[in-house]
Amino acid sequence: MTNSTFDGSTTGTAEARPWSPTEIIPPESDAEQRQVAHDAIPLDSLLDQLRDEVTQRDEAIALPWRHRIRGTNFSLVCDPDIDNEDYQRWVKASMPKTKNRRRTPGVADMDQLALSSRAIVSANIGLDVLVRDTEDTWRSITAPGSDEPLTIDSPELLATFNVMDPIALLRKLFGRDAALVDAGQELLSAAGYMGDEDDDEDPTVPVRSAGRVKRT
């Protein structure tokens, strides 16, 4: 067997040269590159960055949620920092009572109006009015002789609409149950309990995997 050279001439039988892995230097993997980048940053700097980002996140979460009531210049103001215990209690209270032990009620059975109403009433911290002047501004409505803002369960608001409870007042304010449900879902989304990623899953049903039940 002959082996051609670069100038076109031929040589004798080529001898196989043993391959050495040291001749090929593989590129660093992504994990190794990330590790090098991580090692180059001082730990104190990383911890300071983590603290600052958590602080900024908490400040953003603390911002009040405002929902303008359809067809009016008034908005409900709510605190979107909702505890999981409260949310789970509202969900449970909004589920229908069933005597069928073989069937567990799911999201499709939930009273969405009841859940939205409970969420808004519990999280409501005020009622704002849009004041149109040189520039539009929202101003909090307060009780006479007080700096405390009116809320959905304030006697002044209940008396104005001649209703006995705040949920009835909400239905009066929104006019349509669907609008009230939308407002409640927006509030719960702002609180982090609803979103596109969870639309395909029923949070009330345990997730089954490998014959065992994992409760989320």
The 8 nearest C-alpha neighbors of each residue, nearest first, counted from 0:
[[1, 12, 2, 11, 13, 10, 9, 3],
 [2, 0, 12, 11, 10, 9, 3, 13],
 [1, 3, 10, 9, 13, 12, 4, 11],
 [4, 2, 9, 8, 7, 10, 1, 5],
 [3, 5, 7, 6, 8, 9, 2, 10],
 [4, 6, 7, 3, 8, 9, 2, 10],
 [7, 5, 4, 8, 3, 9, 10, 2],
 [6, 8, 4, 5, 3, 9, 2, 10],
 [9, 7, 4, 6, 3, 10, 5, 2],
 [10, 8, 3, 2, 4, 1, 7, 11],
 [9, 11, 2, 1, 3, 12, 8, 4],
 [10, 12, 1, 13, 2, 9, 0, 3],
 [11, 13, 1, 0, 14, 2, 10, 9],
 [14, 12, 2, 11, 15, 1, 0, 10],
 [13, 15, 16, 12, 11, 17, 2, 0],
 [16, 14, 13, 17, 18, 12, 2, 0],
 [15, 17, 14, 18, 13, 19, 22, 12],
 [18, 16, 19, 15, 14, 20, 22, 21],
 [19, 17, 16, 20, 22, 21, 15, 23],
 [18, 20, 21, 22, 17, 23, 16, 24],
 [21, 19, 22, 23, 18, 24, 25, 17],
 [22, 20, 19, 23, 24, 18, 25, 17],
 [21, 23, 20, 19, 24, 18, 25, 17],
 [24, 22, 21, 20, 25, 19, 26, 18],
 [23, 25, 26, 22, 21, 20, 27, 19],
 [26, 24, 23, 27, 28, 21, 20, 22],
 [27, 25, 28, 24, 29, 23, 32, 31],
 [28, 26, 31, 32, 25, 29, 30, 24],
 [27, 29, 31, 30, 32, 26, 25, 33],
 [30, 28, 32, 31, 33, 27, 34, 26],
 [29, 31, 33, 28, 32, 34, 27, 35],
 [32, 30, 34, 28, 33, 29, 27, 35],
 [33, 31, 29, 35, 34, 30, 28, 36],
 [34, 32, 36, 30, 31, 35, 37, 29],
 [33, 35, 37, 31, 32, 36, 38, 30],
 [34, 36, 38, 32, 37, 33, 31, 39],
 [37, 35, 33, 39, 34, 38, 32, 40],
 [36, 38, 34, 39, 35, 40, 33, 41],
 [39, 37, 35, 40, 36, 34, 41, 42],
 [38, 40, 36, 37, 35, 41, 34, 42],
 [41, 39, 38, 37, 42, 44, 36, 45],
 [42, 40, 44, 43, 39, 45, 38, 37],
 [41, 43, 45, 44, 46, 40, 38, 47],
 [44, 42, 46, 45, 41, 47, 40, 48],
 [43, 45, 47, 42, 41, 46, 48, 40],
 [46, 44, 48, 42, 47, 43, 49, 41],
 [45, 47, 49, 43, 48, 44, 50, 42],
 [48, 46, 44, 50, 49, 45, 43, 51],
 [47, 49, 45, 51, 46, 50, 52, 44],
 [50, 48, 46, 52, 47, 51, 53, 45],
 [49, 51, 47, 53, 48, 52, 54, 46],
 [52, 50, 54, 48, 53, 49, 47, 55],
 [51, 53, 55, 49, 54, 50, 56, 48],
 [52, 54, 56, 50, 55, 51, 49, 57],
 [55, 53, 51, 57, 52, 56, 50, 58],
 [56, 54, 52, 58, 53, 57, 51, 59],
 [55, 57, 53, 59, 54, 58, 52, 60],
 [58, 56, 60, 54, 59, 55, 61, 53],
 [57, 59, 55, 61, 56, 60, 54, 62],
 [58, 60, 56, 57, 61, 62, 55, 54],
 [61, 59, 57, 58, 62, 56, 80, 79],
 [60, 62, 58, 59, 57, 63, 80, 78],
 [61, 63, 60, 59, 64, 58, 78, 79],
 [64, 62, 78, 77, 61, 65, 76, 79],
 [63, 65, 77, 76, 78, 79, 62, 66],
 [66, 64, 76, 75, 74, 77, 63, 67],
 [67, 65, 74, 75, 68, 76, 64, 182],
 [66, 68, 74, 73, 69, 75, 65, 72],
 [69, 67, 74, 71, 73, 173, 66, 70],
 [68, 70, 71, 67, 173, 178, 174, 72],
 [69, 71, 68, 72, 67, 73, 173, 174],
 [72, 70, 73, 69, 68, 67, 74, 128],
 [71, 73, 129, 128, 74, 70, 67, 68],
 [74, 72, 128, 71, 127, 68, 67, 129],
 [75, 73, 67, 127, 66, 68, 126, 65],
 [74, 76, 126, 66, 65, 125, 67, 127],
 [75, 77, 65, 125, 64, 126, 124, 123],
 [78, 76, 123, 122, 64, 124, 63, 79],
 [77, 79, 63, 122, 80, 64, 123, 124],
 [80, 78, 190, 81, 77, 189, 64, 186],
 [81, 79, 78, 190, 82, 61, 60, 122],
 [82, 80, 79, 190, 83, 85, 86, 122],
 [83, 81, 85, 84, 86, 80, 87, 190],
 [82, 84, 86, 85, 87, 81, 88, 192],
 [85, 83, 87, 82, 86, 88, 81, 89],
 [86, 84, 88, 82, 83, 87, 89, 81],
 [85, 87, 83, 89, 88, 84, 90, 82],
 [86, 88, 90, 84, 89, 85, 83, 91],
 [87, 89, 85, 91, 86, 90, 92, 84],
 [90, 88, 92, 86, 87, 91, 114, 93],
 [89, 91, 87, 93, 88, 92, 86, 114],
 [90, 92, 88, 94, 93, 89, 87, 95],
 [91, 93, 89, 90, 94, 88, 114, 95],
 [94, 92, 90, 110, 91, 109, 114, 113],
 [93, 95, 109, 91, 92, 110, 90, 96],
 [96, 94, 97, 93, 109, 108, 104, 110],
 [95, 97, 94, 98, 104, 93, 92, 99],
 [96, 98, 99, 95, 100, 104, 103, 102],
 [97, 99, 100, 96, 102, 101, 103, 95],
 [100, 98, 101, 97, 102, 103, 96, 104],
 [99, 101, 102, 98, 103, 97, 104, 96],
 [102, 100, 99, 103, 98, 97, 104, 105],
 [101, 103, 100, 99, 104, 97, 98, 105],
 [102, 104, 105, 101, 100, 204, 99, 97],
 [105, 103, 108, 102, 94, 106, 95, 109],
 [106, 104, 107, 108, 203, 103, 109, 204],
 [105, 107, 109, 108, 201, 203, 104, 202],
 [106, 108, 105, 109, 104, 110, 201, 111],
 [109, 107, 106, 105, 104, 110, 94, 95],
 [110, 108, 94, 106, 107, 93, 111, 105],
 [109, 111, 93, 113, 112, 94, 114, 108],
 [112, 110, 114, 113, 109, 115, 180, 93],
 [111, 113, 115, 180, 110, 114, 116, 176],
 [112, 114, 116, 110, 111, 115, 93, 117],
 [115, 113, 111, 117, 116, 112, 93, 89],
 [116, 114, 183, 118, 112, 180, 117, 113],
 [115, 117, 113, 119, 118, 114, 166, 112],
 [118, 116, 114, 120, 115, 119, 121, 113],
 [117, 119, 115, 121, 116, 120, 122, 114],
 [120, 118, 122, 116, 121, 117, 123, 183],
 [121, 119, 117, 123, 118, 122, 116, 151],
 [120, 122, 118, 119, 123, 117, 116, 77],
 [121, 123, 77, 119, 78, 120, 118, 124],
 [124, 122, 77, 120, 119, 121, 76, 125],
 [125, 123, 77, 76, 150, 122, 78, 148],
 [126, 124, 150, 76, 148, 149, 123, 75],
 [125, 127, 75, 76, 140, 74, 139, 149],
 [128, 126, 139, 74, 138, 73, 140, 137],
 [127, 129, 73, 138, 137, 72, 130, 74],
 [130, 128, 137, 72, 136, 73, 131, 138],
 [129, 131, 136, 135, 137, 128, 132, 138],
 [132, 130, 135, 134, 129, 136, 133, 137],
 [133, 131, 134, 135, 130, 136, 129, 137],
 [134, 132, 135, 131, 136, 130, 129, 137],
 [133, 135, 132, 131, 136, 130, 137, 129],
 [134, 136, 131, 130, 132, 129, 133, 137],
 [135, 137, 130, 129, 134, 138, 131, 132],
 [138, 136, 129, 128, 127, 130, 139, 135],
 [139, 137, 127, 128, 136, 129, 140, 130],
 [138, 140, 127, 126, 148, 141, 128, 137],
 [141, 139, 148, 127, 126, 149, 138, 128],
 [142, 140, 148, 149, 147, 146, 139, 145],
 [141, 143, 145, 149, 144, 147, 148, 146],
 [144, 142, 145, 141, 146, 147, 140, 155],
 [145, 143, 142, 146, 141, 147, 148, 140],
 [146, 144, 142, 147, 143, 141, 148, 149],
 [145, 147, 141, 148, 142, 144, 143, 140],
 [146, 148, 145, 141, 142, 149, 140, 125],
 [149, 147, 141, 125, 140, 139, 146, 142],
 [148, 150, 141, 125, 153, 140, 126, 142],
 [149, 151, 125, 153, 152, 124, 126, 123],
 [150, 152, 165, 153, 120, 123, 156, 149],
 [151, 153, 165, 150, 154, 157, 164, 156],
 [152, 154, 150, 155, 156, 151, 149, 157],
 [155, 153, 157, 156, 158, 152, 159, 151],
 [156, 154, 158, 153, 157, 159, 142, 149],
 [157, 155, 159, 158, 154, 153, 160, 151],
 [156, 158, 154, 162, 159, 160, 155, 161],
 [157, 159, 161, 155, 156, 160, 154, 162],
 [160, 158, 156, 157, 161, 155, 162, 154],
 [159, 161, 158, 157, 162, 156, 168, 171],
 [162, 160, 158, 159, 157, 163, 156, 168],
 [163, 161, 157, 160, 164, 168, 167, 158],
 [162, 164, 157, 161, 165, 167, 168, 158],
 [163, 165, 167, 166, 162, 168, 157, 152],
 [166, 164, 168, 152, 167, 151, 169, 120],
 [167, 165, 169, 168, 164, 116, 170, 120],
 [168, 166, 170, 165, 169, 164, 162, 171],
 [167, 169, 165, 171, 166, 170, 172, 162],
 [170, 168, 172, 166, 171, 167, 173, 165],
 [169, 171, 167, 173, 168, 172, 174, 166],
 [172, 170, 168, 174, 169, 173, 167, 160],
 [171, 173, 169, 170, 174, 168, 68, 69],
 [174, 172, 170, 175, 171, 179, 178, 169],
 [173, 175, 171, 172, 170, 176, 178, 179],
 [176, 174, 177, 178, 173, 179, 170, 171],
 [175, 177, 179, 178, 180, 170, 112, 174],
 [178, 176, 180, 179, 175, 181, 112, 182],
 [179, 177, 181, 175, 176, 180, 173, 182],
 [178, 180, 176, 182, 177, 181, 173, 183],
 [179, 181, 177, 183, 112, 115, 182, 178],
 [182, 180, 178, 184, 179, 183, 185, 177],
 [183, 181, 185, 179, 180, 184, 178, 186],
 [184, 182, 115, 186, 180, 185, 181, 119],
 [183, 185, 187, 181, 186, 182, 188, 180],
 [186, 184, 188, 182, 183, 187, 189, 181],
 [185, 187, 189, 183, 184, 188, 190, 182],
 [186, 188, 190, 184, 189, 192, 185, 193],
 [189, 187, 193, 191, 185, 190, 186, 192],
 [190, 188, 186, 187, 191, 185, 79, 64],
 [189, 191, 79, 187, 188, 192, 80, 186],
 [192, 190, 188, 189, 193, 187, 194, 79],
 [193, 191, 187, 188, 190, 194, 189, 86],
 [194, 192, 188, 191, 187, 197, 195, 184],
 [195, 193, 196, 197, 188, 198, 192, 191],
 [194, 196, 198, 197, 193, 199, 188, 200],
 [197, 195, 194, 198, 199, 193, 200, 192],
 [196, 198, 200, 195, 199, 194, 193, 201],
 [199, 197, 195, 200, 196, 194, 201, 193],
 [200, 198, 197, 201, 196, 195, 202, 194],
 [201, 199, 197, 198, 202, 196, 204, 203],
 [200, 202, 203, 204, 106, 105, 199, 197],
 [203, 201, 204, 200, 205, 215, 106, 197],
 [202, 204, 201, 105, 205, 106, 104, 103],
 [203, 205, 202, 201, 206, 105, 103, 214],
 [206, 204, 214, 213, 207, 212, 203, 215],
 [207, 205, 213, 212, 214, 204, 208, 215],
 [208, 206, 212, 211, 213, 205, 210, 209],
 [207, 209, 211, 210, 212, 206, 213, 205],
 [210, 208, 211, 207, 212, 213, 206, 205],
 [209, 211, 208, 207, 212, 213, 206, 205],
 [212, 210, 208, 209, 207, 213, 206, 214],
 [211, 213, 207, 206, 205, 214, 208, 210],
 [214, 212, 206, 207, 205, 215, 211, 208],
 [213, 215, 205, 212, 206, 204, 207, 203],
 [214, 213, 205, 206, 202, 204, 203, 212]]
